[in-house]
Amino acid sequence: MPLDDWQFWLVSLVFVTALVIVIKPFLPSRKPRSTRCPSCPATDARPKATSITIEGKRPE
């Protein structure tokens, strides 16, 4: 391994940078949702579920 060659270190740096760029989207984020997406709601609340009716009858 040519540890005294500047090209070795340049290619190694480029490889590590590319590896970080490729792997980063798959790693979990530690930031709260509100800072990741400013336009998203702060809570993870789901919309209220509605009951499905058949032929206009209310579920029992």
FIVEX-784747 format. One line per 5 residues: their letters; for each residue y, z, x of C-alpha. Coordinates in nm, 2 decimals, decimal comma, always signed. Layout:
<sites>
A = Y:Z:X ~ ...
</sites>
This chain:
<sites>
MPLDD = +0,00:+0,00:+0,00 ~ +0,33:-0,11:+0,16 ~ +0,54:+0,21:+0,11 ~ +0,80:+0,09:+0,36 ~ +0,87:-0,24:+0,19
WQFWL = +1,17:-0,26:-0,04 ~ +1,01:-0,52:-0,26 ~ +0,73:-0,28:-0,34 ~ +0,97:-0,02:-0,47 ~ +1,17:-0,28:-0,67
VSLVF = +0,86:-0,41:-0,85 ~ +0,74:-0,06:-0,90 ~ +1,07:+0,04:-1,06 ~ +1,07:-0,27:-1,28 ~ +0,71:-0,19:-1,39
VTALV = +0,79:+0,17:-1,48 ~ +1,10:+0,07:-1,67 ~ +0,91:-0,19:-1,87 ~ +0,63:+0,05:-1,94 ~ +0,88:+0,31:-2,08
IVIKP = +1,04:+0,04:-2,30 ~ +0,71:-0,06:-2,44 ~ +0,57:+0,29:-2,49 ~ +0,89:+0,46:-2,63 ~ +0,86:+0,33:-2,99
FLPSR = +0,51:+0,48:-3,02 ~ +0,62:+0,83:-2,91 ~ +0,72:+1,08:-3,17 ~ +1,09:+1,16:-3,20 ~ +1,21:+1,52:-3,16
KPRST = +1,54:+1,45:-3,34 ~ +1,59:+1,55:-3,70 ~ +1,59:+1,27:-3,95 ~ +1,97:+1,29:-4,02 ~ +2,06:+1,21:-3,66
RCPSC = +1,81:+0,93:-3,63 ~ +1,94:+0,75:-3,94 ~ +2,29:+0,84:-4,04 ~ +2,27:+0,65:-4,37 ~ +1,93:+0,81:-4,47
PATDA = +1,93:+1,12:-4,69 ~ +1,91:+1,45:-4,50 ~ +1,60:+1,57:-4,69 ~ +1,26:+1,40:-4,72 ~ +1,26:+1,45:-5,10
RPKAT = +1,06:+1,20:-5,29 ~ +1,19:+1,06:-5,62 ~ +1,07:+1,24:-5,92 ~ +0,75:+1,09:-6,05 ~ +0,74:+0,98:-6,42
SITIE = +0,44:+1,00:-6,64 ~ +0,29:+0,67:-6,75 ~ +0,25:+0,62:-7,12 ~ +0,01:+0,40:-7,30 ~ +0,11:+0,24:-7,63
GKRPE = +0,41:+0,47:-7,65 ~ +0,20:+0,79:-7,66 ~ +0,31:+1,09:-7,46 ~ +0,05:+1,23:-7,22 ~ -0,10:+1,56:-7,32
</sites>
